């Protein structure tokens, strides 16, 4: 930055300092017999010096720009980009992220996974132990109350009691199964119709009998069970053809399963409860 400006006025040239703003007449010091001593190196300027009057021939400083302490005032930043010093480029976000990334040791992730798995496995084990404990306690309480209300007989004795079983008095065969749609104008309700054959396997004539009729699939899974009482006589070693129906309710799952089950995939079983023989005797079955 140039701090001295030559200004031509009507009274003559002047020196103006931009630091303090003071104006002094511009005259040659040699013509006035004034000597200039450099404030920096103490060199006394001679009239024969070839350098400019405001510049020290020895150290080269400009008197008007010199500051106490031997420092120069700050110069104006160079406008030439080629001569100016370049700042280092600003790092990008990716470079900063890479610099500040924390490297996790390889053993940390397996250790954390092991802790998480162990935590949940421990919880499941505790829940299993609690469930087993409560089930065992409930079973003991049930057995205790059972022994009180059944006259003091234990479950073990009841299980050891032999059940009375006899030969099956009747056998049953499913001959036909069909569905009858409802006709409300003719007062006909929807029903599943069946045709059965009962065979008397006893040595006596049967006057009437009852029991439970059960339909199952091929894997013996129960589809539907119904109580059945027949008052028709069946002679010894003879058969009885019987037709009946089950009133159909479309909102019952068992009725829908029985209706939709194919005939060849159906099995039937009749558990006899009581038989009345023609001689008046009665026999009950479990």
ZIGI-V778066 format. One record per pair of residues at least 6 apart in sequence whose ideal C-beta (glycine too) atoms are under 8 Angstrom apart, sorted by the first residue. I is the first residue (numbers start at 1). J is the second residue. D is the distance in whole Angstrom. If there is no record, write none. Layout:
i: [I,I]
j: [J,J]
d: [D,D]
This chain:
i: [1,1,1,1,1,3,3,3,3,3,3,3,4,4,4,4,4,4,4,4,5,5,5,6,6,6,6,7,7,7,7,12,12,13,13,14,14,14,14,15,15,15,15,15,16,16,17,19,28,29,29,29,29,30,35,35,35,36,36,36,36,37,37,37,38,38,38,38,38,38,38,39,39,39,40,40,40,40,40,41,41,41,43,43,43,43,45,45,45,49,50,51,51,54,54,54,55,55,55,56,56,61,65,65,66,67,77,78,91,143,143,146,147,147,147,150,163,164,165,166,166,167,168,168,169,169,169,169,169,169,169,169,169,170,170,170,170,170,170,170,170,170,170,170,171,171,171,171,172,172,172,172,172,172,172,172,173,173,173,173,174,174,174,174,174,174,175,175,175,175,176,176,176,176,177,177,177,177,177,177,177,178,178,179,179,179,179,179,179,180,180,180,180,180,180,181,182,182,182,189,189,190,190,190,191,191,191,191,192,192,192,192,192,192,193,193,193,194,194,194,194,195,195,195,196,196,196,196,196,197,197,197,197,198,198,198,198,198,198,199,199,199,199,200,200,200,200,200,200,200,200,201,202,202,202,203,203,204,204,204,204,204,205,205,205,205,205,205,205,206,206,206,206,206,206,206,206,207,207,207,207,207,208,208,208,208,208,208,208,209,209,209,209,209,209,209,210,210,210,210,210,210,210,211,211,211,211,211,211,211,211,212,212,212,212,212,212,212,213,213,213,213,213,213,213,214,214,214,214,214,214,214,215,215,215,215,215,215,215,215,215,216,216,216,216,216,216,217,217,217,217,217,218,218,220,223,223,223,223,223,224,224,224,224,224,226,228,228,230,230,232,232,233,234,246,246,248,248,249,250,271,272,273,273,274,274,274,274,275,275,275,276,277]
j: [18,73,74,75,76,17,18,19,62,64,65,73,15,16,17,18,54,62,64,65,15,16,18,13,14,15,26,13,14,16,23,25,26,25,26,23,24,25,26,23,24,25,26,64,22,23,64,73,53,35,36,45,53,47,44,45,46,44,45,53,63,43,44,45,44,45,56,58,59,61,63,63,66,68,56,59,61,66,70,56,58,59,56,57,58,59,53,56,57,57,57,57,60,62,63,64,61,62,63,62,63,72,72,73,72,73,84,84,99,154,155,155,153,154,155,158,286,286,286,283,285,201,201,272,200,201,202,206,209,272,275,283,285,198,199,200,201,206,209,211,234,270,272,275,198,199,201,270,196,197,198,199,213,268,269,270,196,197,199,268,194,195,196,263,266,268,195,196,197,241,193,194,195,263,192,193,194,195,258,263,266,192,193,190,191,192,193,248,259,188,190,191,192,193,245,190,188,189,190,247,248,247,248,250,245,246,247,248,245,246,248,255,258,259,243,244,245,243,244,245,246,241,242,243,241,242,243,244,268,239,240,241,242,230,234,239,240,242,270,234,238,239,240,206,234,235,236,237,238,239,240,237,236,275,277,236,237,236,277,278,279,281,233,234,235,236,277,278,279,233,234,235,236,275,276,277,278,231,233,276,277,278,229,230,231,232,233,275,276,229,230,234,272,274,275,276,227,228,229,230,272,273,274,227,228,270,271,272,273,274,285,225,226,227,228,270,271,273,225,226,227,228,268,269,270,222,224,225,268,269,270,271,222,223,224,225,258,261,266,267,268,222,223,266,267,268,269,223,261,265,266,267,265,267,267,254,257,258,261,266,246,254,255,257,258,246,244,270,240,242,240,242,278,240,255,258,255,259,255,256,285,285,284,285,282,283,284,285,282,283,285,282,283]
d: [8,7,8,5,4,6,5,6,8,6,5,7,6,7,7,8,7,7,5,8,8,5,7,6,8,7,7,7,5,6,8,6,7,8,4,5,7,6,6,7,5,8,5,7,7,5,6,7,7,7,6,7,6,4,5,6,8,7,4,8,7,7,5,7,8,7,4,7,6,7,7,7,5,8,7,6,5,6,6,7,5,5,6,7,4,7,8,7,7,5,7,4,8,6,6,6,7,5,7,8,7,7,6,6,7,6,7,5,8,8,6,6,7,6,8,8,6,6,7,8,6,7,6,7,7,6,5,7,7,5,5,8,7,5,7,6,6,8,6,8,8,6,6,8,7,5,6,8,6,7,6,8,7,6,7,4,7,4,8,7,7,8,6,8,6,4,4,7,6,8,8,7,4,8,7,7,5,8,8,5,7,8,5,8,8,6,7,7,5,7,7,5,8,6,7,6,6,6,4,6,8,8,4,7,4,6,5,5,6,5,5,7,6,6,7,7,5,7,6,7,7,7,7,5,8,5,8,7,8,6,7,6,7,7,6,7,4,6,8,8,8,5,8,5,4,7,6,6,6,8,8,8,7,8,8,6,8,6,5,7,7,8,7,7,5,5,7,4,8,7,5,8,8,6,7,6,7,8,5,5,6,5,7,7,5,8,8,8,5,8,6,8,6,7,5,7,7,7,4,7,8,5,6,8,6,6,5,4,5,8,8,6,7,6,7,7,5,7,7,5,8,5,7,8,5,6,8,5,7,5,8,7,8,5,5,8,6,8,6,7,6,5,6,8,5,8,7,6,7,6,7,7,6,7,7,6,5,5,6,8,8,4,7,7,5,6,8,7,7,6,6,7,7,5,7,7,5,7,5,7,8,5,7,6,6,7,5,7,7,5,7,5,7]
